Amino acid sequence: MSTARPARLRVGVVGVGRVGTALGAALARAGHPVVAASGVSAESRRRAERFLPGVPIMPPDEVVAEADFVLLAVPDDALRSLVAGLAATGAWQEGQLVAHTSGAQGISVLDPAAARGVLPLALHPVMTFTGRAEDVERIAGATFGVTAPEELRPVAESLVVEMGGEPVWVPELARPLYHAALTIGSNHLVTLVNDALGVLDIAGVEQPARLLAPLLSAALDNVLRLGDAALTGPVSRGDVATLATHLNTIAAQAPDVLPSYLAMARRTAQRAHATGRLTDSQLAAVIETLEQA
């Protein structure tokens, strides 16, 4: 990984949502002046005023015209049409750096710009952003999924290091699977935890978050260190009587949670079986219990 400091770049941020403003502020803190930004909603403009004070708000093509390095921080579904639209208007300038922040896309989405001599990068911060001041601080130590042409890899990695992040190389063809994995680990975790909190609330347990916090912290630490050896609970033990009680109770009192419980229990059983925690007969018993639900 290169640690060379890139030259000071005039940065233009297209999309001043939570990600764009946080990364723009991090680049400014690293010494790259943010010279222009674009945003549509009143909320995004207010956010830009907080994170990027004094930076003029302009249409995207004018932002591109002002910048050496263009950061595209727009929703995934809007990225391709934005890049193509700017290419159609002749906005891109040969030799410009352009990076997008989409996790699901690699650099091929930037082909219309690259065809006009733009240097494409994909810099995806593996972090959740809230639109608060602490977002910029969270970039320090965060990992970034980096994809770029091989000759631009040192530039991409240096920009991430300058923002305080840690670059992790992701091959172009791996971007969709990489992003799906992050969705499982982050977005689905939020859903699972909220379901657990909701079921505890239905059960009448006071302060469910306080009850769950130490357990969740320990479980996360264990799985990151131990993998499948961190599995616990009735499914991983083949305790079908307890499992059946869970299923009956959830079906009666929290039916919205039942489909996800069934899916996760089945996947847990498969992992426990693959690592020798469950025998063939135990796995069959667990699956039969799940199917009866």
C-alpha positions in Angstrom: 0.0 0.0 0.0 1.3 3.4 -0.9 1.7 6.0 1.8 2.8 8.8 -0.5 0.9 12.0 -0.1 -1.0 12.9 -3.2 -0.8 16.5 -4.5 -3.4 18.9 -3.0 -6.6 18.4 -5.0 -9.5 20.7 -5.6 -12.4 18.6 -4.5 -16.0 18.7 -5.8 -18.7 16.8 -4.0 -21.7 15.7 -6.0 -24.3 14.7 -3.5 -24.1 16.3 0.0 -26.0 13.5 1.8 -24.6 11.9 4.9 -21.7 10.2 3.2 -20.7 13.0 0.8 -20.5 15.6 3.5 -18.6 13.4 5.9 -16.0 12.4 3.3 -15.8 16.0 2.0 -15.0 17.2 5.5 -12.4 14.4 5.9 -10.7 15.4 2.7 -10.7 19.0 3.7 -9.2 18.1 7.0 -6.5 16.2 5.1 -5.6 19.4 3.2 -7.7 19.0 0.0 -9.9 22.1 -0.4 -13.5 21.4 -1.2 -14.3 24.0 -3.8 -17.9 23.2 -4.8 -20.7 20.9 -4.0 -24.2 20.0 -5.3 -27.3 19.1 -3.4 -31.0 19.4 -4.1 -33.0 19.1 -0.9 -33.1 21.8 1.8 -31.9 19.2 4.3 -28.8 18.4 2.2 -28.0 22.1 1.8 -28.2 22.6 5.6 -26.0 19.6 6.1 -23.4 21.1 3.6 -23.5 24.4 5.6 -22.6 22.4 8.8 -19.9 20.1 7.4 -18.6 22.2 4.5 -19.0 25.8 5.5 -18.5 28.4 2.8 -18.5 25.8 0.0 -20.7 27.1 -2.9 -23.6 24.9 -3.9 -23.8 24.4 -7.7 -25.3 22.2 -10.3 -23.4 18.9 -10.8 -21.8 19.9 -14.1 -20.5 23.1 -12.6 -19.1 21.2 -9.6 -17.2 19.0 -12.1 -15.8 22.0 -13.9 -14.3 23.4 -10.7 -12.6 20.2 -9.4 -9.5 18.1 -9.9 -11.1 15.3 -7.8 -14.9 14.7 -8.1 -16.5 12.7 -5.3 -19.8 11.1 -6.4 -21.8 10.3 -3.3 -25.3 9.7 -4.7 -27.7 6.7 -4.3 -26.6 3.5 -6.2 -29.6 3.7 -8.6 -28.7 7.2 -9.6 -25.0 6.8 -10.2 -25.0 5.3 -13.7 -27.3 7.9 -15.2 -25.5 10.7 -13.5 -22.1 9.6 -14.9 -23.6 9.1 -18.3 -25.5 12.4 -18.2 -22.4 14.4 -17.3 -20.5 12.7 -20.1 -23.2 13.6 -22.6 -22.9 17.3 -21.7 -19.1 17.2 -22.0 -18.6 18.0 -18.3 -15.8 15.5 -17.7 -12.2 16.8 -18.1 -9.3 14.6 -19.1 -7.0 13.8 -16.2 -9.6 14.4 -13.5 -9.9 11.9 -10.7 -13.4 10.7 -10.0 -14.5 8.4 -7.2 -17.9 7.1 -6.2 -18.9 5.8 -2.8 -21.2 3.0 -3.8 -20.5 -0.4 -2.3 -22.3 -2.4 -4.9 -20.6 -0.8 -8.0 -17.0 -1.1 -9.2 -15.3 1.2 -11.6 -17.2 0.0 -14.7 -20.0 2.3 -13.8 -17.6 5.2 -14.5 -16.8 4.0 -18.0 -18.6 7.0 -19.7 -16.3 9.3 -17.8 -13.2 7.1 -18.3 -13.8 7.2 -22.0 -13.2 11.0 -21.8 -9.9 10.6 -20.0 -11.1 10.6 -16.4 -9.3 8.4 -13.9 -11.9 6.2 -12.1 -11.9 5.1 -8.5 -14.4 3.3 -6.2 -14.0 4.2 -2.5 -16.7 2.7 -0.3 -16.5 3.6 3.4 -17.6 0.5 5.4 -19.3 2.6 8.0 -22.8 3.8 8.8 -23.4 7.5 8.8 -26.0 9.5 10.8 -25.6 13.0 9.5 -24.1 14.1 12.9 -20.7 15.6 13.6 -19.3 12.3 14.9 -19.5 10.9 11.3 -16.2 12.6 10.4 -14.5 11.2 13.5 -15.8 7.7 12.7 -14.0 7.8 9.3 -10.7 7.6 11.3 -10.0 3.8 11.5 -12.9 2.8 9.3 -12.1 0.5 6.4 -12.8 1.4 2.8 -13.5 -1.1 0.0 -11.2 0.2 -2.8 -11.4 -0.7 -6.5 -9.4 1.0 -9.2 -7.2 0.3 -12.2 -4.0 -1.3 -11.0 -2.0 1.8 -11.9 -4.3 4.0 -9.8 -4.3 1.7 -6.8 -1.6 3.7 -4.9 -3.6 6.9 -5.5 -6.9 5.4 -4.3 -5.2 3.9 -1.2 -3.4 7.1 -0.4 -6.6 9.1 -0.5 -8.2 6.7 2.0 -5.2 6.9 4.3 -5.3 10.7 4.2 -8.9 10.6 5.3 -7.9 8.4 8.3 -9.3 5.2 6.8 -7.8 1.8 6.1 -8.0 0.7 2.4 -9.1 -2.9 1.7 -8.7 -4.0 -1.9 -11.8 -5.4 -3.6 -11.6 -6.8 -7.1 -14.0 -5.4 -9.7 -15.9 -8.6 -10.2 -16.3 -9.1 -6.5 -18.1 -5.8 -5.7 -21.7 -7.2 -5.8 -20.9 -10.1 -3.5 -18.8 -7.9 -1.2 -21.7 -5.5 -0.9 -24.2 -8.3 -0.2 -21.9 -9.5 2.6 -21.8 -6.1 4.2 -25.6 -5.9 3.9 -26.0 -9.2 5.7 -23.6 -8.1 8.5 -24.9 -4.6 9.0 -28.4 -4.0 7.8 -29.7 -7.5 8.7 -28.1 -7.2 12.1 -30.1 -4.1 12.8 -33.3 -5.9 11.9 -32.4 -8.9 14.1 -31.6 -6.8 17.1 -34.7 -4.7 16.7 -36.8 -7.9 16.5 -35.2 -9.2 19.7 -35.9 -5.9 21.4 -39.5 -6.0 20.2 -40.1 -9.5 21.5 -38.6 -8.6 24.9 -41.0 -5.7 25.0 -43.9 -7.9 24.2 -42.8 -10.2 27.0 -42.9 -7.3 29.4 -39.2 -7.2 30.1 -38.1 -3.8 31.4 -35.2 -2.0 29.6 -34.7 -4.6 26.9 -31.7 -2.8 25.4 -29.9 -2.9 28.7 -30.6 -6.6 29.0 -29.4 -7.4 25.5 -26.3 -5.1 25.3 -23.8 -7.3 27.1 -25.0 -10.4 25.4 -24.8 -8.9 21.9 -21.4 -7.4 22.5 -20.1 -10.8 23.7 -21.6 -12.6 20.8 -20.1 -10.2 18.3 -16.7 -10.4 19.9 -16.9 -14.2 20.0 -17.9 -14.7 16.4 -15.2 -12.3 15.0 -12.6 -14.2 17.0 -13.9 -17.8 16.9 -16.2 -18.1 13.9 -18.7 -21.0 14.1 -17.2 -22.0 17.5 -19.1 -19.0 18.9 -22.5 -20.7 18.2 -24.7 -21.3 21.2 -28.4 -21.9 21.9 -30.9 -24.7 21.4 -30.5 -25.1 17.6 -26.8 -25.6 17.8 -27.3 -28.2 20.6 -30.2 -30.0 18.8 -32.6 -29.1 21.6 -35.8 -29.6 19.6 -38.1 -29.4 22.7 -36.9 -25.8 23.4 -37.0 -25.0 19.7 -40.6 -26.1 19.4 -41.5 -24.0 22.5 -39.9 -21.0 20.8 -41.8 -21.5 17.6 -45.2 -22.0 19.2 -44.7 -18.9 21.5 -43.5 -16.7 18.7 -46.3 -17.8 16.4 -48.8 -16.9 19.0 -47.4 -13.7 20.4 -45.0 -12.2 17.8 -46.1 -13.8 14.4 -44.3 -11.2 12.3 -41.0 -12.5 13.7 -41.6 -16.1 12.9 -40.4 -16.2 9.3 -37.0 -14.7 10.1 -36.7 -16.9 13.2 -37.3 -20.0 11.0 -34.8 -18.8 8.3 -32.1 -18.0 10.8 -32.7 -21.2 12.8 -32.3 -23.3 9.6 -29.1 -21.5 8.6 -27.8 -21.9 12.2 -28.5 -25.6 12.0 -26.7 -26.0 8.7 -23.6 -24.2 10.1 -23.7 -26.3 13.2 -23.9 -29.5 11.2 -21.1 -28.4 8.8 -18.7 -27.9 11.8 -19.7 -31.1 13.6 -21.8 -29.5 16.3 -24.9 -31.4 15.1 -25.0 -35.0 14.0 -27.0 -36.0 10.9 -29.8 -37.2 13.1 -29.9 -34.1 15.2 -29.9 -31.9 12.0 -32.8 -33.9 10.7 -34.7 -33.5 13.9 -34.2 -29.7 13.9 -35.3 -29.4 10.3 -38.4 -31.5 11.0 -39.3 -29.3 13.9 -38.9 -26.2 11.8 -41.0 -27.6 9.0 -43.8 -28.4 11.4 -44.0 -24.8 12.2 
